[in-house]
């Protein structure tokens, strides 16, 4: 777990360096609104970075015991309830949010009757039942956490309303009680807010219910599992890979970066009547069989005994812990996952640093050019008579008037900018998206056959993607207009500036594609034919629509942030050039009035030029220090 702590220390160090760089830029007056936005985004990314690990398994595979052994053995007992049978009845997240006290937040199962996904409820505190956690009483805390395993007996009609019962499913029909009722989870989702050292470092653990729940809670298949940085698919050595295991692996997980299989309960294969080599060979055969069935390399399947690892850690029996083989899984999980995550963050932060440095260089160059021009102007006055100085006064005044007239001409262009911005907002507006959602929901409800629901959903994705594509074209139009305007203005007034900041909505388009791909994978023809229409509608479309809404909200936020600072470089240069013109006018006027010495003013400007050079060198050193901190964490991987 030291890797995660080192990663947290790296993030804190980079954040401190960035904050110092931002403070230095502000003190020097060399950061504009666009730069402030870049800095805030980078710091926010470091502050909110999470590393999510999902555990997926059928019940009785020892999944919860594995979580206890990996993360919570230092409590001296099981924190999450783990016993024979099903103990995790709803998706459970373990994380730390410093804005909330230690607690368990529980979302009632009744929320499934509405049209909102679990994600839609995250920011609605009134929707959750909150139970405090007593950190000083592990036994009481354990009892509180048992809430995640609570169930209710309800009628089939109520279960069907929640999408938890399908009368056409013979397996569910066989699970009915004598009175015709059926057992369902009491809670839809649980979030355990725990100040554990690893969770404080940004680790998020997702404990999923059995595989049957994977198909009934859309939030798992459409969001939480696909977006997890690592997924541990837990199997049991005494049962091997079942048909349902293979179906869930292929449909919801699949081989890829951060996807590992865990062959748990190898202690069931320990046999004192066999030699150690024979037991190891049998475990190895089972490991290769699992790898073959899942399409993995044998090295991606980790045989462990979570129970013996937990007992060994709590009891201080390191020989037992070593025999459990949990150390190899820990090494694979953190030694590979964390460096990969760090490199993604580092790559994004390098791009942010480049943007900050580019903005600083533009402002420094503009300020330096103004100083040089004023110095040349003042030096040209040496030995000149009052008439020549008076002529210089008039020339500066004329230049200022011409600049003010140029600013007035910009107003017309700003009106065009406002119109195009309104058109852009309309394309990605939430009202239009809601209309599309209601249209497709009505079309699906009107369909006589489940397979007929595919066309409305395909049209839905085509429409939301088309709107984003049109928005991308509108962004390009706005940027081209701004670029032409700024180049023309800069040329007319002898200014130089960086091109306008770019905006790309490509990642949002890619996310829509990913959501559609998940939908297609979830709803093959066989699934559509075997699932009742009402259940299909209730289970997944609302979650799909919820994820698309989140994508659109993010696209709106990016667009709003970009439009706010799109003109920031131009406005910063205008402000700086206007101040310089006023300063030039005042300086030449004072010299003309003989109230100031020409040589004194030349000396002051030469001193200002030297100070600016020193500031530029100092800022470059601070930026280099940020880069050094950014690159100094390769030891996380190298020394692991």
N, C-alpha and C positions, 0 to 999 in steps of 0.2 A: 504493500500500500504506500510505500515511500515514494513511488513514482508519482502518485496523485498529489501528494503533499509538495513534491518538488515542482510539479506543474502549477499548483496554486501559488507557490512562491514566485515562480516565473511570471505569472499573470500579474501579481501584485507589484513586482519590480518593474515590469514594462509600463503598467498604469502610472506608477510614481514618476518614471522618466518622462512619459508623455505629458503628465500634468505640469512637470517642471518646464518642459519645452513650450507648452501653451502659455504658461505664465510669462516666460521670457519674451515670447512673441507679442503678448499684449503690452508688456512694459515698453517694448520698442515701437509699438504702434504698427506692427508689420503682420497683422492678421485681419482679414475681413470677415464678413458674415459667412461666406462659403467655407472659409478655413475653420471658423468656429464650429460649423456644422460637421465638418469632417472629423475634427477633434472630438466632439461630443459622441459621434457615432463610434469612433474607435474605442473610447473609454467605456461606452455602454456595452460594446461587444465583449470587452474584457471582464467587465463587472458581472454581466448576465450569462457568461458562458457556462453551459451545462454539458456534462458528459453522461449520456443516458445509456443504461444497460438493461435490456429486457430479458426476462426469463420466461420461456414458453415450454409447456409440457402438459401431458395428460395428468390427471390427478393420480396420486400415489407413486409418483416418480421421484419424490424427495426434493422437489424444486425449492420449496420454502426452507427446508433444512439446509440446502446448499447456500441460500442467501444468508441464513444465520451463520453458517460456518465461514463464509467468505468475509462478511462485514461486521458481524455483531458478537463474535465470540468473546470480546473483551468485556461484555456485560456479565459474564459468568453464568449465563443461562440463555435459553431461547428467548429472543425478543418477539419474533413473529410466531404465531401459533403453528405448530407442526406436529401432526400425529397421524395415525392411520386414517385413510379415507380422505375426503375433500376438506381442506382447511381454508383455502382461498376461494371464496365464492364470487368475488367481484374483482375487477382490475384494481390493483393497489400500487400507488406510487409512494416511494419513500424519498424525501428530499428535505432541504432546509431553506426556509424563507424567513430571513431575519425580521421581516415586518410583522410576522405572526408569532404568537407564543407556541411552545410545544403542544401539539394537539393532534387529534385525528379528525379530519373533515370527511363527512359521509354524505354522498348524494343519494337520496331515496330512490328506490326502484320505480316509484310512481312517475318519475320524470320521463320515463320511456314512453309514456302515453302521449306526450306532446311531440312537437316537430323540431325540437332543439337537440343538438348533440351534446355529449359530455363537455366538449370544448366550449360550447356556448355558455355553459353554466360557470365556467371557471372564475369569471369576474363578477359573479352574482353571489355575494356572501349570504343573502337571505335564503338561497336554495339549499344550503348545506346544513347538516346537523354537526355541531362541533363539540367534541369531547376533549377536555384537557388531559394532558399526560403528566403524571407525577414522576419526574426524573429521579427523585430520591427514593422511590419505592418501586423497584423492578417488578415485584409481584403484581402490584396494582397496575403498573404500566402494561404488563403482559395481559392482564384481564381486560383492560380497555381495548387492546389491540385484537382481542378475540372477536370484536364486533365484525371484522371483515368476513368471518365465517358464518354469520347469522343468516337464517333462512326464514321463509314464511310459507304457509300453506294457503293457497288461493284457488279459486275456481278456474276452470279451463278458460272461461270467457275472459276473466281478468288477465290471465297469463297471455292469452292470445292478443289482448289489447296492448300488452307491453312487447309483443313480438317474441315471446318466450315459449309459445306453444303453437304447434302446427297440427291440426287434426288429421292431416294427410301423412304425418310422419309416424310410422308404426312403432318406432322405438320410444317416442314420447308417449304415445297412447299406452304402451306397456308400463310406463312409470307412474300411472295414476294411482291414487290411494283408493281405499275401499269406498270412500264417500265421493269419489270422482274428482277430488282436489289434486293439485300438483304442487310440489315443492319448488320454490323459486328463491333467488337471493333476496335478502332484505334491502341490500344497497346496490346501487348501480356502479358506483366508483368510490374509491377511498384514497385520500391523500394523507399520509402520515408525515407531519412536520416535526422532525427530530434533529436536535443540534449535535449530531454525531460528527466527529472530526472529518470523515470522508465526505459526508453530505455537505458540510460547510465548505468544502473545497469545490463544490459544484457537481458532485456525483448525484445522479438520479437513478433510482432502482425501480424497475417496473416488474411487479409480480402479477402474472396473468392467471386467470382461472384455468380450468381444464380445457381441453381442445374443443369441446362442444361450445363453450362460451366464445371461442375465437370466431365462430360463425354467427353469433347472435349479437355481439357488441361491436357495431361499426367503428367506433373510435379506435379499437385495437387494430383492425385490419386496414383502416384507411389513414391512420395517423400515427399512433404510438409505436407500433412495431416497425413500420417502414422507416420512420424517422429516428429510430434508436441507433446510436453509434455502434453498439454491439448487441447481438442477439444470441443468447445461450439456449440452445434447444436441448432440453434435458430428457434423456431416455433412461430406462432402468436395465441394468445388466441381466436381471432375472427374467425380463419379458422381451428384451430386444426391441426391434423396430416393428410396430404394428402397421396395418394398412392405414388406419387413421393418422398415425404419425407421418407416414409418407405423404398422404394427401395434404396435411397442414404444412409440411416442409415445402412441398412443391408449389402450393398455392399462395402461402402467406410469407414464407421466409426465403428459401432458396440459397444456394451457395453464393458467396460474395464477400467483400471486405467486412471484417468484423462479425461474420456469421460462423459460430462454432457449435459443434455438437458435444454434449457431455454425457458420457455413459456412467450413470450413477449407480450406487449400491454394489460396487465390485466386492464388498465384504461378503456378499452372499455367495461369492465364488471361492472365498478363502476356505481351504479344506486342510485341516491338520494331517489328514491321512495321505495327502499328496505332498510332494516336495514343492518348495517355493518356485522352482523353475517350471514345473508342470502347471501351477496356478497362473504364473505369468504368461505362459504360452496360451492358456485358455482365454485369458483376458485379451491377449493380442489378437487371437482369432475373432473374438467378438468385436473388437475394435475395427478390424479390417472388414468384417461383414457389415457393420453399421456404415462405414465409409462408402462401401460399394453401393449399398441401397440408397444412400443419400447423395451420391455423386460427389463425394469429398475425397481429399487425400487422407490417408490414415492419420497423418500428423494433425489434422483438424478435428479429430475425435479424441476427447480427453477422458480416459477412465478415472473415476474418483469414487471415494466413499465420503459423502458429505457428513454422514452421521459420525463416522470414526474421526474425521477431521475436527468436528465440533467437540467431541469428547476429548480428543487429544489436546486441543488448544485450551479448553477450560480446565482440564486436569493437569496440564503441564507435561503430558506424556508425548514428547517430541518424536519418539520412535513410532508411536501409533499415528501421529500426524504425518510423518514421512511415508508410512505405509499407505495412507489414504490417497496419496498422489495429488492432493489439492494444490500443492505448491506449483506444479507444472501448469495447472489451469490459471492460477493467479499470474504467473509470469507471462503466459500468452495473452491474457486479457489486458494487462496494464502495460507491459513492455512494448506491445505493438500498437495498441489502441491510442495511448496517450501521445506518443511521438507523432502519429498521423494527425491527431486532432490539433496538436501544437503547430504543426507545419501549416495546416489550413489557416489557423489564426494568424500565424506569422506572415503568410503570403498576403492576407488581407491587410494586415497592419503595415507591411512594406508599401503597398499601394497607397494607403492613407498618408504615410510619411512623404511619399513622392508628391502627392497633391499639396500637402502643407508646405513643403520646400519650394514647389513651383510657385505657389501663391506668394510666398515670402520673397522669392527672387524678383517677381514682377514688381512688387511694391518697393523693394530696395532699388531696383534699376530705375524706376520712375523718380524716386526721391533723389538718387544720385545724379540723374540727368538734369533735374531741376537745379540742384546745387551747382553743377558744372556750368550750366547756362548762365546762372546768376553771377557766378564768379567771372566768367568771360565778359559778361555785360559790365560789371563793375570795373574790371581791369581796363576795359576799353575807354573808361571815363578818365583815366589818368592823364593829366595835362590838358584836359578839355576845358573850354570856357563855359560860362553859365548858359549860353545859348544852346550849346550842344547838350548840356544836361537837361535843359528845359525840353528839348526835342525828344530826349529819351523818356521823360515823364509822359509826354503826349503819346509816344509810341506804346508804352505799357498800358496806358488808359485805353487806347484803341484795341489793343490785343485783348484786354479784359472784356470790352464791349462785344467784340467778335465772338469770344468764348461764350458769353451769356446768350448771344443770339443763337449759337449752335445748340445750347441747352434747350432753348425754346423749340427748336426744330425737332428735338428728340421726343417732345410730347406726343406728336402724331404717331411716331413709331410705337410708343408705349401703349397707345390706344389699340393698335393692331395686336400687340402682345397680349393685352387684356382679352380681346375677342378670341384669339387663338387658345388662350388658357381656358376660357369658358367652354369652348368646343372640346378641349381635351378632357375636362372634368365630366362633361356630359357623356363621353364615350365610356368612361369607367365609373359612372355614377352608380351608387348603391340602389337607387330607386329602379333604374333600368334592369339591374341584375335581379332584383326581387320580382319584377314583372316576368322575367324569363323563367324564374324558378316556379312561380305560380302556374305559368302556362304549361310547363312540362309536368308538374304534379297533376294538373287536371287531365292532361293527355294520358298519363299513366293510369290514372284512376278509371278513365273511360275505356281503356283497352280491355278487350274480352279475354285475351290470353296473356300469360306472363311473358311469352316471347315477344309479344307486340309492344312491350315496354322498352325494348332496346332502341327503336327508332327515335322516340321522343328524347331519350337521354343522349343519344348521339347528336341530335340537333342542338340540344342544350350545350354540350361541350363545343360544338362548332360555333355556336353564337357567342359564347363567352370568350372563346379563343379569337374569333373574328373581331370582337370589340377591342381586345387587347392589341391585336395586330394593327387596327386602325389608330389606336392610341399611339403605338410606336411610330407610325407614319406622321402623326400630328406632332409628336415630340421632335422628329427630324425637321419638320417644317418650322417649328418655333426656333430650334437651334440655328437653322440656316438663316432665318430672318435676323436673329440676334447677332450672329456672326457678321453678316453684311453690315448691319447698323453700326456695330462697334468698330469694325475695320474702317468704315467711312469716317466716323467721328474721330478716330485716332489719327487717321491720315490728315484730316483737315486741321488738326491742332498739334501735330507733331508729337503725338503720344505713342507709346508702344505698350501692348498688353497681351496677356495670354488669351487664347480662344475661350469661349464660354464653357462652363462646366457641362459635362455630358450627363445624360440620364439614359439608362437602359432598363427597359421593362422585360428583357429577355428571360430573366430568371422567373418572373411571374408566369410567362407563357410556358416555360419548361415545367413549372409546378402544375399548371392545368393539364399538361400532357401526362405528367406522372399520375395525377388523380384519375384521369381517364383510363390510363393503362391498368391501374388497380381495379377500377370498375370492371373493365373487360375481363381481367383475370378472375375476379370474384364471381362474375356472372357468365360463365360458359353456358352453352345450350343445355347441358345436363342439369346444371343448377337451376336454371330458369324453369325447366320442365318439372323439377321435383319440388319447387318451392311455391307455396300458395301466393297469389297475387298480393293480398293484403300484407302478409308477412314480409314479402320482398320490398314492398313500398315503404313500410314502416321501418324496416331494419336499416336500409342503406341509403335511400335517396336523400333523406334529411341530413345524414352525415356528409354525403357528397356535397350537397348544397352549402352546408356549414363550412366545409373546407374551402370551397370556391369563394364564399363570402370573405373568409380570412385572407385569401390571396388578393381579392379586390381591395380589401381594406389596406393591405400592405402596399399595393400598387398606388392607391390614393395617397397614402402617407409619403411614399417616395416622391410622387409627383408634386405634392404640396411643398415638401421640403426643397425640391429642386427649383420650383418656380419662385420660391421666396428668395433664393440666393442666386438665381440665374443672372441677374444684373449686378450682383455684388462686386465683381472685379471692376466693372465700368464705373459704378457709383463710388468706389474707393478711389479710383484714379481721378474722377471728376472732383471729388472733395479735396484730394491732395493738390491737384493742379490749381483749383480755385484759391486755396490757401496760399500757394506759392505766388500766384499772381498778385494777391493782396499784399503779400510780404514784399515782393519786388516793387510794387507801386509805392508802398510806404518808405522803403529804403531809398529809392531814387529821389523821392520827394524830400526826405530829410537831408539828403546830400545837397539837393538843389537849394534848400533853405539854409544851408550851412549849419544845421543843427547837429550834424553827425559827421564824423571824419570818414572820408573815403577809405583810407587805409585801415581804420578800425573795422569797418564793415567787411572789407576784403579778408581781414584776419579772422573775423567771426565766422565767415563762410568757409574759410580753409579749415578752421577748427571743427566745424560741423561735418565737413567732408571726411576728416580723419576719424571723427567719432562714429560716423556711419560705417566706415570700413571696419572699425574695431567691433561694432555691433554685429556686422555681417559675419566676421570671423568667429565671434563668440557664439552666435546662433548655430553656425555650422558645426562647432564643437559639441554643442548640446545635442543637436540632431544626430551626430555621429555616436554620442553616448547612448541615445535611445536605440539606435541600430545595434550597438554592441550588446545592450541588454537583451534585445530581441533575439540575437543570434547566439547568446551565451548559454542556451539551455540544451544544447545537443548532449550534454552529460546525462540527461534523463534517460536517453537510449543507450549511450555509450557505456555508462557505468552500471547499468541495471544488471 
